[in-house]
Amino acid sequence: MRCLKAKAYREYKKEYKRFKRGYSKERVINMNI
C-alpha cells in the first residue's frame, strides 16, 4: 500500500510541475470539465 501511494504521489508531483511550468488552455478546459 505504501509503495503504491508513494508512486502515485510522485506521478502527481511530476504532472503538477509540468502543469505549473506551462499549462495549455486545452488542459485547463479538460480539468474544468
CHARMM internal coordinates of N, CA and C (Angstrom, degrees):
IC EDIT
DIST 1 N 1 CA 1.4663
DIST 1 CA 1 C 1.5291
ANGL 1 N 1 CA 1 C 110.34
DIST 1 C 2 N 1.3152
ANGL 1 CA 1 C 2 N 116.19
DIHE 1 N 1 CA 1 C 2 N -46.22
DIST 2 N 2 CA 1.4603
ANGL 1 C 2 N 2 CA 120.14
DIHE 1 CA 1 C 2 N 2 CA -177.75
DIST 2 CA 2 C 1.5226
ANGL 2 N 2 CA 2 C 111.27
DIHE 1 C 2 N 2 CA 2 C -62.35
DIST 2 C 3 N 1.3215
ANGL 2 CA 2 C 3 N 116.09
DIHE 2 N 2 CA 2 C 3 N -45.07
DIST 3 N 3 CA 1.4623
ANGL 2 C 3 N 3 CA 120.63
DIHE 2 CA 2 C 3 N 3 CA -178.32
DIST 3 CA 3 C 1.5232
ANGL 3 N 3 CA 3 C 110.11
DIHE 2 C 3 N 3 CA 3 C -60.66
DIST 3 C 4 N 1.3261
ANGL 3 CA 3 C 4 N 115.09
DIHE 3 N 3 CA 3 C 4 N -43.78
DIST 4 N 4 CA 1.4561
ANGL 3 C 4 N 4 CA 120.36
DIHE 3 CA 3 C 4 N 4 CA -179.08
DIST 4 CA 4 C 1.5291
ANGL 4 N 4 CA 4 C 110.17
DIHE 3 C 4 N 4 CA 4 C -61.68
DIST 4 C 5 N 1.3237
ANGL 4 CA 4 C 5 N 115.31
DIHE 4 N 4 CA 4 C 5 N -43.77
DIST 5 N 5 CA 1.4585
ANGL 4 C 5 N 5 CA 120.58
DIHE 4 CA 4 C 5 N 5 CA -179.49
DIST 5 CA 5 C 1.5233
ANGL 5 N 5 CA 5 C 110.25
DIHE 4 C 5 N 5 CA 5 C -61.81
DIST 5 C 6 N 1.3234
ANGL 5 CA 5 C 6 N 116.12
DIHE 5 N 5 CA 5 C 6 N -44.97
DIST 6 N 6 CA 1.4638
ANGL 5 C 6 N 6 CA 121.23
DIHE 5 CA 5 C 6 N 6 CA -178.70
DIST 6 CA 6 C 1.5226
ANGL 6 N 6 CA 6 C 110.31
DIHE 5 C 6 N 6 CA 6 C -60.87
DIST 6 C 7 N 1.3210
ANGL 6 CA 6 C 7 N 115.61
DIHE 6 N 6 CA 6 C 7 N -43.28
DIST 7 N 7 CA 1.4627
ANGL 6 C 7 N 7 CA 120.15
DIHE 6 CA 6 C 7 N 7 CA -179.24
DIST 7 CA 7 C 1.5267
ANGL 7 N 7 CA 7 C 110.22
DIHE 6 C 7 N 7 CA 7 C -63.17
DIST 7 C 8 N 1.3126
ANGL 7 CA 7 C 8 N 115.64
DIHE 7 N 7 CA 7 C 8 N -45.27
DIST 8 N 8 CA 1.4613
ANGL 7 C 8 N 8 CA 120.50
DIHE 7 CA 7 C 8 N 8 CA -179.59
DIST 8 CA 8 C 1.5254
ANGL 8 N 8 CA 8 C 110.11
DIHE 7 C 8 N 8 CA 8 C -61.23
DIST 8 C 9 N 1.3266
ANGL 8 CA 8 C 9 N 116.20
DIHE 8 N 8 CA 8 C 9 N -41.30
DIST 9 N 9 CA 1.4624
ANGL 8 C 9 N 9 CA 120.95
DIHE 8 CA 8 C 9 N 9 CA -179.33
DIST 9 CA 9 C 1.5197
ANGL 9 N 9 CA 9 C 110.92
DIHE 8 C 9 N 9 CA 9 C -64.19
DIST 9 C 10 N 1.3474
ANGL 9 CA 9 C 10 N 115.72
DIHE 9 N 9 CA 9 C 10 N -41.27
DIST 10 N 10 CA 1.4569
ANGL 9 C 10 N 10 CA 120.43
DIHE 9 CA 9 C 10 N 10 CA 179.94
DIST 10 CA 10 C 1.5366
ANGL 10 N 10 CA 10 C 109.60
DIHE 9 C 10 N 10 CA 10 C -63.13
DIST 10 C 11 N 1.3164
ANGL 10 CA 10 C 11 N 116.00
DIHE 10 N 10 CA 10 C 11 N -42.58
DIST 11 N 11 CA 1.4689
ANGL 10 C 11 N 11 CA 120.64
DIHE 10 CA 10 C 11 N 11 CA 179.26
DIST 11 CA 11 C 1.5241
ANGL 11 N 11 CA 11 C 109.34
DIHE 10 C 11 N 11 CA 11 C -61.87
DIST 11 C 12 N 1.3247
ANGL 11 CA 11 C 12 N 115.92
DIHE 11 N 11 CA 11 C 12 N -42.93
DIST 12 N 12 CA 1.4605
ANGL 11 C 12 N 12 CA 121.61
DIHE 11 CA 11 C 12 N 12 CA -178.86
DIST 12 CA 12 C 1.5216
ANGL 12 N 12 CA 12 C 110.91
DIHE 11 C 12 N 12 CA 12 C -62.55
DIST 12 C 13 N 1.3314
ANGL 12 CA 12 C 13 N 115.95
DIHE 12 N 12 CA 12 C 13 N -43.08
DIST 13 N 13 CA 1.4626
ANGL 12 C 13 N 13 CA 120.71
DIHE 12 CA 12 C 13 N 13 CA -179.95
DIST 13 CA 13 C 1.5205
ANGL 13 N 13 CA 13 C 110.79
DIHE 12 C 13 N 13 CA 13 C -62.27
DIST 13 C 14 N 1.3401
ANGL 13 CA 13 C 14 N 115.36
DIHE 13 N 13 CA 13 C 14 N -41.81
DIST 14 N 14 CA 1.4613
ANGL 13 C 14 N 14 CA 120.71
DIHE 13 CA 13 C 14 N 14 CA -179.77
DIST 14 CA 14 C 1.5358
ANGL 14 N 14 CA 14 C 109.50
DIHE 13 C 14 N 14 CA 14 C -61.21
DIST 14 C 15 N 1.3130
ANGL 14 CA 14 C 15 N 115.60
DIHE 14 N 14 CA 14 C 15 N -46.92
DIST 15 N 15 CA 1.4637
ANGL 14 C 15 N 15 CA 120.81
DIHE 14 CA 14 C 15 N 15 CA -179.60
DIST 15 CA 15 C 1.5207
ANGL 15 N 15 CA 15 C 109.88
DIHE 14 C 15 N 15 CA 15 C -62.36
DIST 15 C 16 N 1.3412
ANGL 15 CA 15 C 16 N 116.31
DIHE 15 N 15 CA 15 C 16 N -42.81
DIST 16 N 16 CA 1.4569
ANGL 15 C 16 N 16 CA 121.67
DIHE 15 CA 15 C 16 N 16 CA -177.44
DIST 16 CA 16 C 1.5207
ANGL 16 N 16 CA 16 C 110.98
DIHE 15 C 16 N 16 CA 16 C -62.64
DIST 16 C 17 N 1.3320
ANGL 16 CA 16 C 17 N 116.19
DIHE 16 N 16 CA 16 C 17 N -42.60
DIST 17 N 17 CA 1.4653
ANGL 16 C 17 N 17 CA 120.88
DIHE 16 CA 16 C 17 N 17 CA 179.27
DIST 17 CA 17 C 1.5193
ANGL 17 N 17 CA 17 C 110.10
DIHE 16 C 17 N 17 CA 17 C -60.96
DIST 17 C 18 N 1.3335
ANGL 17 CA 17 C 18 N 115.66
DIHE 17 N 17 CA 17 C 18 N -46.75
DIST 18 N 18 CA 1.4593
ANGL 17 C 18 N 18 CA 120.57
DIHE 17 CA 17 C 18 N 18 CA -179.46
DIST 18 CA 18 C 1.5309
ANGL 18 N 18 CA 18 C 109.55
DIHE 17 C 18 N 18 CA 18 C -61.91
DIST 18 C 19 N 1.3221
ANGL 18 CA 18 C 19 N 115.76
DIHE 18 N 18 CA 18 C 19 N -39.47
DIST 19 N 19 CA 1.4590
ANGL 18 C 19 N 19 CA 122.03
DIHE 18 CA 18 C 19 N 19 CA -178.73
DIST 19 CA 19 C 1.5264
ANGL 19 N 19 CA 19 C 110.90
DIHE 18 C 19 N 19 CA 19 C -65.08
DIST 19 C 20 N 1.3225
ANGL 19 CA 19 C 20 N 116.46
DIHE 19 N 19 CA 19 C 20 N -43.21
DIST 20 N 20 CA 1.4616
ANGL 19 C 20 N 20 CA 121.02
DIHE 19 CA 19 C 20 N 20 CA -178.27
DIST 20 CA 20 C 1.5152
ANGL 20 N 20 CA 20 C 111.60
DIHE 19 C 20 N 20 CA 20 C -70.29
DIST 20 C 21 N 1.3348
ANGL 20 CA 20 C 21 N 116.33
DIHE 20 N 20 CA 20 C 21 N -37.80
DIST 21 N 21 CA 1.4585
ANGL 20 C 21 N 21 CA 120.71
DIHE 20 CA 20 C 21 N 21 CA -175.61
DIST 21 CA 21 C 1.5272
ANGL 21 N 21 CA 21 C 110.46
DIHE 20 C 21 N 21 CA 21 C -61.95
DIST 21 C 22 N 1.3223
ANGL 21 CA 21 C 22 N 116.64
DIHE 21 N 21 CA 21 C 22 N -56.07
DIST 22 N 22 CA 1.4587
ANGL 21 C 22 N 22 CA 118.71
DIHE 21 CA 21 C 22 N 22 CA -179.15
DIST 22 CA 22 C 1.5086
ANGL 22 N 22 CA 22 C 110.30
DIHE 21 C 22 N 22 CA 22 C -158.79
DIST 22 C 23 N 1.3219
ANGL 22 CA 22 C 23 N 115.78
DIHE 22 N 22 CA 22 C 23 N 83.96
DIST 23 N 23 CA 1.4534
ANGL 22 C 23 N 23 CA 118.92
DIHE 22 CA 22 C 23 N 23 CA -178.01
DIST 23 CA 23 C 1.5315
ANGL 23 N 23 CA 23 C 110.32
DIHE 22 C 23 N 23 CA 23 C -86.03
DIST 23 C 24 N 1.3173
ANGL 23 CA 23 C 24 N 114.68
DIHE 23 N 23 CA 23 C 24 N 143.55
DIST 24 N 24 CA 1.4601
ANGL 23 C 24 N 24 CA 119.92
DIHE 23 CA 23 C 24 N 24 CA 179.79
DIST 24 CA 24 C 1.5237
ANGL 24 N 24 CA 24 C 109.50
DIHE 23 C 24 N 24 CA 24 C -88.47
DIST 24 C 25 N 1.3203
ANGL 24 CA 24 C 25 N 116.29
DIHE 24 N 24 CA 24 C 25 N 156.53
DIST 25 N 25 CA 1.4655
ANGL 24 C 25 N 25 CA 120.12
DIHE 24 CA 24 C 25 N 25 CA -179.38
DIST 25 CA 25 C 1.5216
ANGL 25 N 25 CA 25 C 110.39
DIHE 24 C 25 N 25 CA 25 C -63.31
DIST 25 C 26 N 1.3268
ANGL 25 CA 25 C 26 N 116.24
DIHE 25 N 25 CA 25 C 26 N -35.00
DIST 26 N 26 CA 1.4673
ANGL 25 C 26 N 26 CA 120.30
DIHE 25 CA 25 C 26 N 26 CA 178.63
DIST 26 CA 26 C 1.5187
ANGL 26 N 26 CA 26 C 109.99
DIHE 25 C 26 N 26 CA 26 C -57.12
DIST 26 C 27 N 1.3283
ANGL 26 CA 26 C 27 N 114.58
DIHE 26 N 26 CA 26 C 27 N -44.09
DIST 27 N 27 CA 1.4605
ANGL 26 C 27 N 27 CA 120.74
DIHE 26 CA 26 C 27 N 27 CA -177.26
DIST 27 CA 27 C 1.5367
ANGL 27 N 27 CA 27 C 109.81
DIHE 26 C 27 N 27 CA 27 C -61.47
DIST 27 C 28 N 1.3097
ANGL 27 CA 27 C 28 N 116.02
DIHE 27 N 27 CA 27 C 28 N -45.32
DIST 28 N 28 CA 1.4673
ANGL 27 C 28 N 28 CA 120.18
DIHE 27 CA 27 C 28 N 28 CA -179.26
DIST 28 CA 28 C 1.5209
ANGL 28 N 28 CA 28 C 109.98
DIHE 27 C 28 N 28 CA 28 C -61.44
DIST 28 C 29 N 1.3265
ANGL 28 CA 28 C 29 N 116.04
DIHE 28 N 28 CA 28 C 29 N -44.31
DIST 29 N 29 CA 1.4639
ANGL 28 C 29 N 29 CA 120.60
DIHE 28 CA 28 C 29 N 29 CA 179.59
DIST 29 CA 29 C 1.5222
ANGL 29 N 29 CA 29 C 109.84
DIHE 28 C 29 N 29 CA 29 C -60.00
DIST 29 C 30 N 1.3307
ANGL 29 CA 29 C 30 N 116.44
DIHE 29 N 29 CA 29 C 30 N -44.83
DIST 30 N 30 CA 1.4604
ANGL 29 C 30 N 30 CA 120.53
DIHE 29 CA 29 C 30 N 30 CA 179.70
DIST 30 CA 30 C 1.5209
ANGL 30 N 30 CA 30 C 111.03
DIHE 29 C 30 N 30 CA 30 C -60.85
DIST 30 C 31 N 1.3104
ANGL 30 CA 30 C 31 N 116.65
DIHE 30 N 30 CA 30 C 31 N -37.69
DIST 31 N 31 CA 1.4621
ANGL 30 C 31 N 31 CA 120.69
DIHE 30 CA 30 C 31 N 31 CA -178.47
DIST 31 CA 31 C 1.5232
ANGL 31 N 31 CA 31 C 110.46
DIHE 30 C 31 N 31 CA 31 C -70.78
DIST 31 C 32 N 1.3361
ANGL 31 CA 31 C 32 N 116.71
DIHE 31 N 31 CA 31 C 32 N -34.02
DIST 32 N 32 CA 1.4623
ANGL 31 C 32 N 32 CA 120.56
DIHE 31 CA 31 C 32 N 32 CA -178.02
DIST 32 CA 32 C 1.5246
ANGL 32 N 32 CA 32 C 112.57
DIHE 31 C 32 N 32 CA 32 C -72.54
DIST 32 C 33 N 1.3095
ANGL 32 CA 32 C 33 N 117.16
DIHE 32 N 32 CA 32 C 33 N -25.13
DIST 33 N 33 CA 1.4671
ANGL 32 C 33 N 33 CA 120.81
DIHE 32 CA 32 C 33 N 33 CA -178.48
DIST 33 CA 33 C 1.5285
ANGL 33 N 33 CA 33 C 109.78
DIHE 32 C 33 N 33 CA 33 C -66.98
END
COOR INIT
IC SEED 1 N 1 CA 1 C
IC BUILD
